[in-house]
Amino acid sequence: MSNLIAAQPTPGNRNSVRPYAVFDWDNTCIFGDCQETLLHYTLETFSFALSPDRFFDAVRRDVPQGPLGPDFLNAEGQALRFCDLAADMTRDYAALWSRYGAWSPERTAVPRDTPALEALRTRLLYSYNAVNTVAGPRVALYWIIRLLAGMTNAEITKLAASANRWALGRDIGQVTHLTPPDRAGQSGPLRYTAQHGLRLTPEISDLQHTLREAGIEVFICSASLEAVVRAFATDPDFGYNLPADNILGIRMEEDSGKLGTRPLADWPLTYANGKVDAIRMRLTHERGHGPLLVCGDSNGDVAMQTTFPDTRLSLIINRLSSGGEGALSRKAVQNIDAVSPRILLQGRDENTGEWRPSEETVPFGTTTARLLGSG
């Protein structure tokens, strides 16, 4: 990494457009996922702006309504249909909406142990996992963002900032959620164990500052909503302090100045090949070259880490991935002693969220470091 930076001409001696680096955000620049953190926070506080009818439409859109399959059963071992989950979630949501209304900074706090909120929290987190598994990430990424519809950009920014500070003050761990006995509904009793944890990664912010000082611009390309990433990445209190215009993420249409429920036309879903499309649209076509450095952690980052001929180095945050990112990780291991490797692997401790001075990662709940995943 140091050699890559040192090899670049000093800013005053450049005759061409400045080089640039592209980073994924979630689990790359930070430990954890800011969009999922915001989901957890909205479910702790009932922070929504959708009417019950619009909520019902949002959670059903693009999702198969039939049986979810043998991997998704209720607490009594019975098969689940998504249409029943959607009906029960909307019943819980409507009960809370009628009592508390839309989120605002001035609204009275909703007790987190309110039965309808406990039921909604369990069902919605369960459903998000089911949507991601059954319908795939391209559906799930928009699904989670639609839940913020009806809010202005300023409201989303304020809510995301509150969620970030809330999560940074929590531990890294798991919580098991249960539907209260009197709110079993059509889907029956549910149990869902959710992972949580959010931490800053000072090594990444230091790297980004070093790159910028060397005249290498830093951009983010994330599969989270742009406004949610901006709330984190541009806040000087967190150390990254990146320019707002350098954040590329998911974009949605607006409805009277508020977030809508449909993707923005002519902008790709910034996931997998869509990240490559966004980088080309926003950066490569304008500058005439691809990124010098690309950093990521998951299969959604493989395309942008491997597509551009100008990319000299890819950094992988080691999450013991399978699939495409796992294959790249294996290449990094094969060339671990190379003088000028094309791929670097960086390990972390998933119990603390901290980087390790090694390529190996310690999985959550264990103390044994591993170099590669199982597939």
Backbone torsions as a table, in degrees:
resi	resn	phi	psi	omega
1	MET	NA	-46.3	179.2
2	SER	-61.3	-40.7	179.2
3	ASN	-64.6	-38.0	179.0
4	LEU	-61.9	-45.1	-179.4
5	ILE	-67.8	-43.6	-177.6
6	ALA	-65.2	-27.0	-177.8
7	ALA	-75.9	-11.4	-178.6
8	GLN	-80.3	140.0	176.2
9	PRO	-59.8	150.0	176.7
10	THR	-64.0	149.9	-174.8
11	PRO	-52.2	-36.7	-177.2
12	GLY	-73.9	-14.2	-176.4
13	ASN	-105.8	13.9	-177.0
14	ARG	-90.4	135.9	175.9
15	ASN	-104.1	-4.3	-176.5
16	SER	-122.2	179.1	179.5
17	VAL	-64.1	144.4	-175.7
18	ARG	-60.0	143.5	172.3
19	PRO	-69.1	161.7	-179.9
20	TYR	-146.6	157.5	177.4
21	ALA	-119.5	147.9	178.8
22	VAL	-122.7	129.7	178.7
23	PHE	-118.2	136.0	159.3
24	ASP	-65.5	162.6	-179.5
25	TRP	-103.9	-63.6	-173.6
26	ASP	-67.7	128.2	-179.0
27	ASN	62.4	13.8	171.1
28	THR	-120.6	-62.2	176.5
29	CYS	-79.6	-24.1	177.5
30	ILE	-130.8	165.3	167.5
31	PHE	-92.7	120.2	-177.9
32	GLY	109.7	-174.3	-173.6
33	ASP	-129.9	117.6	-174.4
34	CYS	-71.0	-31.3	178.6
35	GLN	-70.2	-42.3	177.6
36	GLU	-70.2	-33.7	174.4
37	THR	-60.0	-43.2	179.0
38	LEU	-64.6	-38.2	176.1
39	LEU	-59.3	-47.1	179.6
40	HIS	-60.7	-40.7	-178.4
41	TYR	-67.6	-42.5	179.0
42	THR	-62.8	-30.7	179.1
43	LEU	-83.2	-17.2	171.9
44	GLU	-78.1	-30.3	-168.6
45	THR	-119.3	0.3	-172.3
46	PHE	48.2	64.7	-178.1
47	SER	-107.7	85.8	-178.6
48	PHE	-136.0	161.1	177.7
49	ALA	-126.7	0.6	179.3
50	LEU	-80.1	138.1	169.5
51	SER	-66.3	160.3	178.7
52	PRO	-55.4	-39.2	179.4
53	ASP	-64.0	-42.4	179.3
54	ARG	-70.5	-33.7	175.9
55	PHE	-62.0	-45.3	179.9
56	PHE	-58.8	-43.3	178.1
57	ASP	-65.0	-41.3	-176.3
58	ALA	-64.9	-42.3	-176.0
59	VAL	-77.1	-20.6	-179.6
60	ARG	-89.8	-22.7	-170.6
61	ARG	-61.9	130.0	175.2
62	ASP	69.5	6.4	-177.0
63	VAL	-107.5	128.9	174.4
64	PRO	-57.6	132.8	-171.9
65	GLN	-91.1	-5.2	-176.6
66	GLY	-85.0	-159.2	-178.7
67	PRO	-59.9	142.1	-178.1
68	LEU	-87.8	-9.3	176.9
69	GLY	101.9	174.4	-172.3
70	PRO	-67.7	-16.6	179.5
71	ASP	-82.7	-8.0	-176.8
72	PHE	-126.8	94.0	179.6
73	LEU	-121.3	156.1	175.7
74	ASN	-79.4	-178.3	-174.5
75	ALA	-66.5	-13.2	176.9
76	GLU	-99.5	8.0	178.2
77	GLY	80.6	14.0	-178.1
78	GLN	-92.2	146.5	179.0
79	ALA	-63.5	148.6	-178.1
80	LEU	-115.6	139.4	169.2
81	ARG	-105.9	140.7	-178.5
82	PHE	-65.8	-32.5	179.7
83	CYS	-60.0	-33.5	177.7
84	ASP	-72.0	-40.3	175.7
85	LEU	-60.8	-43.6	-179.3
86	ALA	-62.8	-41.8	178.9
87	ALA	-64.1	-42.6	-179.4
88	ASP	-68.8	-41.1	177.5
89	MET	-60.8	-41.2	-178.8
90	THR	-68.1	-35.9	176.0
91	ARG	-62.7	-45.3	177.3
92	ASP	-62.3	-45.1	-177.9
93	TYR	-62.4	-44.9	-178.8
94	ALA	-63.2	-37.3	178.1
95	ALA	-63.6	-41.2	178.7
96	LEU	-71.4	-39.7	-179.2
97	TRP	-63.4	-41.9	-177.8
98	SER	-65.9	-27.3	-178.3
99	ARG	-92.4	-38.5	-172.0
100	TYR	-114.4	-23.7	179.6
101	GLY	74.5	-167.3	-176.9
102	ALA	-70.6	154.8	176.9
103	TRP	-67.6	142.4	167.4
104	SER	-154.1	156.3	180.0
105	PRO	-59.9	-22.7	-176.4
106	GLU	-95.0	-6.3	-174.6
107	ARG	-68.5	147.6	175.6
108	THR	-60.8	138.2	-178.9
109	ALA	-62.6	141.2	177.3
110	VAL	-93.0	121.6	178.8
111	PRO	-56.9	128.7	-174.2
112	ARG	-66.9	-19.4	-180.0
113	ASP	-95.0	13.6	172.0
114	THR	-58.7	127.1	-173.9
115	PRO	-53.5	-43.4	-179.8
116	ALA	-63.9	-35.0	178.7
117	LEU	-72.3	-38.6	175.4
118	GLU	-60.7	-41.7	179.8
119	ALA	-67.2	-45.3	179.3
120	LEU	-61.7	-43.6	-179.3
121	ARG	-58.7	-47.1	-178.3
122	THR	-64.6	-48.5	-175.3
123	ARG	-67.9	-39.0	-175.4
124	LEU	-72.3	-41.0	176.5
125	LEU	-64.6	-41.4	176.2
126	TYR	-60.4	-44.8	-177.3
127	SER	-66.3	-39.2	178.4
128	TYR	-59.8	-43.8	176.9
129	ASN	-63.2	-41.3	179.6
130	ALA	-65.5	-43.3	179.2
131	VAL	-61.4	-44.9	-179.5
132	ASN	-62.1	-37.6	-177.8
133	THR	-78.8	-45.8	-172.7
134	VAL	-84.1	-45.8	-177.2
135	ALA	-93.5	-20.5	177.1
136	GLY	98.0	161.6	-175.7
137	PRO	-63.3	-28.6	-179.6
138	ARG	-65.7	-27.9	173.4
139	VAL	-84.4	-43.6	-174.8
140	ALA	-64.6	-34.5	-178.6
141	LEU	-63.8	-42.9	176.2
142	TYR	-73.0	-34.6	-177.3
143	TRP	-58.9	-46.8	-177.3
144	ILE	-69.1	-32.5	-178.2
145	ILE	-75.7	-33.8	179.0
146	ARG	-58.0	-24.5	-179.3
147	LEU	-67.4	-13.2	176.9
148	LEU	-94.2	-0.3	-177.4
149	ALA	-58.5	148.3	-178.8
150	GLY	94.1	-6.6	178.8
151	MET	-101.5	148.7	172.9
152	THR	-76.4	165.4	177.6
153	ASN	-60.2	-39.1	179.5
154	ALA	-65.0	-38.7	179.1
155	GLU	-67.6	-41.4	177.9
156	ILE	-63.3	-41.9	179.4
157	THR	-61.6	-44.0	-179.8
158	LYS	-65.6	-42.9	-179.7
159	LEU	-66.3	-42.1	179.4
160	ALA	-64.3	-40.0	178.3
161	ALA	-62.6	-40.9	177.3
162	SER	-64.4	-41.1	179.6
163	ALA	-63.8	-41.3	-179.8
164	ASN	-61.7	-46.4	-178.4
165	ARG	-68.1	-37.2	176.2
166	TRP	-60.9	-47.5	-176.3
167	ALA	-71.6	-35.2	178.6
168	LEU	-65.3	-22.7	178.6
169	GLY	-89.3	-4.9	179.5
170	ARG	-93.2	171.9	174.4
171	ASP	-80.5	178.1	169.2
172	ILE	-102.8	120.5	-174.8
173	GLY	-175.0	-160.4	-179.5
174	GLN	-129.3	145.6	176.2
175	VAL	-130.3	132.5	176.6
176	THR	-96.2	122.9	-179.3
177	HIS	-103.0	142.8	-179.2
178	LEU	-131.1	142.8	170.9
179	THR	-76.9	135.1	177.1
180	PRO	-60.1	149.1	-176.6
181	PRO	-56.2	-32.6	-176.3
182	ASP	-86.7	7.7	179.1
183	ARG	-129.0	40.1	-177.9
184	ALA	-65.1	-39.6	176.7
185	GLY	64.8	-162.8	-177.9
186	GLN	-71.6	-29.9	-176.7
187	SER	-84.8	-11.9	180.0
188	GLY	82.2	-179.3	-177.8
189	PRO	-68.3	139.7	-179.5
190	LEU	-123.7	149.8	172.6
191	ARG	-131.7	132.8	178.4
192	TYR	-144.6	128.9	177.7
193	THR	-101.3	120.0	-176.5
194	ALA	-110.3	138.7	175.0
195	GLN	-87.4	140.2	175.5
196	HIS	-139.2	158.9	178.5
197	GLY	154.8	132.6	178.8
198	LEU	-143.4	130.0	178.7
199	ARG	-144.4	150.4	171.9
200	LEU	-74.1	156.1	174.6
201	THR	-122.9	90.7	-175.2
202	PRO	-62.2	-27.2	178.5
203	GLU	-63.2	-35.7	178.3
204	ILE	-71.6	-44.7	179.2
205	SER	-62.8	-37.7	176.4
206	ASP	-63.2	-43.9	178.1
207	LEU	-60.9	-43.6	-179.2
208	GLN	-64.3	-39.9	177.0
209	HIS	-65.1	-39.7	178.7
210	THR	-64.3	-42.6	177.3
211	LEU	-60.5	-45.7	-177.8
212	ARG	-65.7	-38.7	177.3
213	GLU	-64.7	-28.8	178.3
214	ALA	-85.9	4.2	178.3
215	GLY	86.4	13.3	178.2
216	ILE	-100.3	115.3	-178.1
217	GLU	-70.4	150.0	-177.7
218	VAL	-116.8	127.2	177.5
219	PHE	-125.2	151.8	174.3
220	ILE	-109.4	136.0	171.7
221	CYS	-128.8	107.6	-168.0
222	SER	-124.9	152.2	174.1
223	ALA	-91.1	16.0	171.2
224	SER	-101.9	166.1	178.5
225	LEU	-60.6	135.5	-177.6
226	GLU	-52.4	-46.0	-176.8
227	ALA	-63.2	-34.2	-179.4
228	VAL	-70.1	-41.6	177.5
229	VAL	-67.8	-42.0	179.9
230	ARG	-58.6	-38.6	-179.3
231	ALA	-58.5	-29.4	-179.4
232	PHE	-92.3	-51.7	-169.3
233	ALA	-70.7	-25.4	-177.4
234	THR	-98.0	-6.4	-177.2
235	ASP	-77.7	115.9	-178.1
236	PRO	-62.8	-22.8	179.9
237	ASP	-63.8	-23.8	-177.7
238	PHE	-94.2	-6.7	172.6
239	GLY	96.7	-17.1	-176.9
240	TYR	-81.4	-51.7	171.6
241	ASN	53.7	48.3	-179.1
242	LEU	-86.4	154.6	176.9
243	PRO	-65.1	140.2	-177.9
244	ALA	-60.2	-35.2	-178.5
245	ASP	-70.4	-11.3	-177.6
246	ASN	-93.8	10.5	-179.9
247	ILE	-103.9	118.4	175.5
248	LEU	-111.7	130.0	-179.3
249	GLY	-156.6	-166.0	178.7
250	ILE	-69.2	137.1	-179.9
251	ARG	-123.0	139.3	179.3
252	MET	-120.9	156.2	173.1
253	GLU	-65.0	154.0	176.0
254	GLU	-105.6	150.5	177.5
255	ASP	-126.8	104.1	-178.3
256	SER	55.7	44.0	177.0
257	GLY	80.6	7.0	179.8
258	LYS	-121.5	155.1	-178.9
259	LEU	-60.0	130.4	177.9
260	GLY	-93.9	-172.3	-176.7
261	THR	-107.6	0.6	-178.8
262	ARG	-113.4	143.9	177.3
263	PRO	-60.2	148.5	177.1
264	LEU	-67.6	130.5	178.2
265	ALA	-64.9	148.1	175.7
266	ASP	66.1	20.4	172.2
267	TRP	-132.6	129.7	-174.6
268	PRO	-73.9	159.2	167.6
269	LEU	-71.0	117.0	-172.8
270	THR	-80.0	68.4	179.1
271	TYR	-146.5	135.6	177.9
272	ALA	55.1	-125.7	-178.0
273	ASN	-62.7	-23.8	177.1
274	GLY	-64.1	-28.5	175.2
275	LYS	-66.2	-40.8	176.6
276	VAL	-61.3	-44.4	179.3
277	ASP	-60.6	-43.2	-179.5
278	ALA	-65.4	-42.0	178.8
279	ILE	-63.7	-41.2	177.8
280	ARG	-64.1	-46.1	-178.1
281	MET	-63.4	-43.5	-171.7
282	ARG	-91.0	-28.5	-170.4
283	LEU	-125.9	-54.5	-171.3
284	THR	-64.8	-43.6	-179.1
285	HIS	-64.0	-35.7	-178.9
286	GLU	-75.6	-37.8	-171.9
287	ARG	-98.8	-19.5	178.6
288	GLY	83.9	6.6	178.2
289	HIS	-155.4	160.2	179.9
290	GLY	-86.4	-179.2	-178.3
291	PRO	-70.6	144.7	176.6
292	LEU	-73.8	-37.9	-175.9
293	LEU	-134.0	137.1	175.4
294	VAL	-131.5	131.9	-177.3
295	CYS	-123.3	133.9	-179.8
296	GLY	-157.7	-174.1	-175.4
297	ASP	-143.1	-10.9	-167.5
298	SER	-142.2	176.8	179.3
299	ASN	-62.4	-24.5	176.5
300	GLY	-70.8	-8.7	-178.5
301	ASP	-107.3	-8.8	-173.5
302	VAL	-57.5	-45.5	-175.7
303	ALA	-59.7	-47.0	-178.2
304	MET	-72.5	-20.7	177.7
305	GLN	-79.8	-16.9	-172.0
306	THR	-123.6	-9.8	-170.5
307	THR	-83.1	-37.8	-168.0
308	PHE	-87.7	122.2	179.4
309	PRO	-61.1	-25.6	-177.8
310	ASP	-77.4	-12.9	-177.4
311	THR	-70.7	120.1	-179.2
312	ARG	-90.8	-26.5	-173.7
313	LEU	-150.5	137.7	172.0
314	SER	-119.9	130.1	176.1
315	LEU	-103.8	127.2	177.4
316	ILE	-111.0	122.6	169.4
317	ILE	-77.3	118.9	-169.1
318	ASN	-75.8	105.6	175.0
319	ARG	-109.3	19.9	178.3
320	LEU	56.8	44.6	-173.4
321	SER	-70.8	155.9	167.0
322	SER	-103.0	-169.6	175.7
323	GLY	65.7	-149.9	-175.9
324	GLY	-62.2	-41.4	179.4
325	GLU	-68.9	-32.3	174.4
326	GLY	-64.6	-39.1	178.0
327	ALA	-64.9	-41.4	176.3
328	LEU	-64.0	-38.2	178.5
329	SER	-62.9	-39.0	178.0
330	ARG	-65.3	-37.0	175.4
331	LYS	-63.4	-40.1	178.1
332	ALA	-61.1	-41.2	179.8
333	VAL	-66.3	-39.6	179.8
334	GLN	-62.8	-27.5	-178.1
335	ASN	-113.1	28.6	-171.8
336	ILE	-64.2	-25.4	-179.2
337	ASP	-101.2	6.5	-178.7
338	ALA	-67.3	148.5	179.8
339	VAL	-69.4	-41.5	-179.1
340	SER	-128.9	75.0	-177.9
341	PRO	-69.2	151.8	175.3
342	ARG	-83.5	-27.4	-177.3
343	ILE	-130.5	132.4	175.1
344	LEU	-112.9	144.9	178.7
345	LEU	-116.6	130.7	-179.2
346	GLN	-121.4	121.5	-179.6
347	GLY	-85.9	163.4	177.2
348	ARG	-149.6	166.6	175.0
349	ASP	-103.6	111.8	-175.0
350	GLU	-78.1	-2.7	172.8
351	ASN	-84.3	-24.9	-177.9
352	THR	-118.2	-17.5	-176.2
353	GLY	81.1	7.2	-175.0
354	GLU	-97.9	150.0	172.6
355	TRP	-68.7	153.1	174.5
356	ARG	-112.2	152.5	176.9
357	PRO	-78.2	54.3	-172.0
358	SER	-166.2	161.9	172.8
359	GLU	-77.8	-14.7	-174.1
360	GLU	-83.8	147.4	179.7
361	THR	-115.9	141.5	174.1
362	VAL	-97.7	112.0	-179.2
363	PRO	-65.1	154.7	178.4
364	PHE	-58.8	136.9	177.3
365	GLY	82.8	4.5	178.8
366	THR	-130.0	173.0	176.1
367	THR	-122.6	3.8	-175.8
368	THR	-102.2	123.7	179.7
369	ALA	-76.8	143.6	177.8
370	ARG	-130.1	148.7	-178.5
371	LEU	-91.6	-37.2	-176.5
372	LEU	-136.7	156.1	174.7
373	GLY	-76.0	-174.3	-173.4
374	SER	-89.6	-8.9	-176.6
375	GLY	-144.9	NA	NA
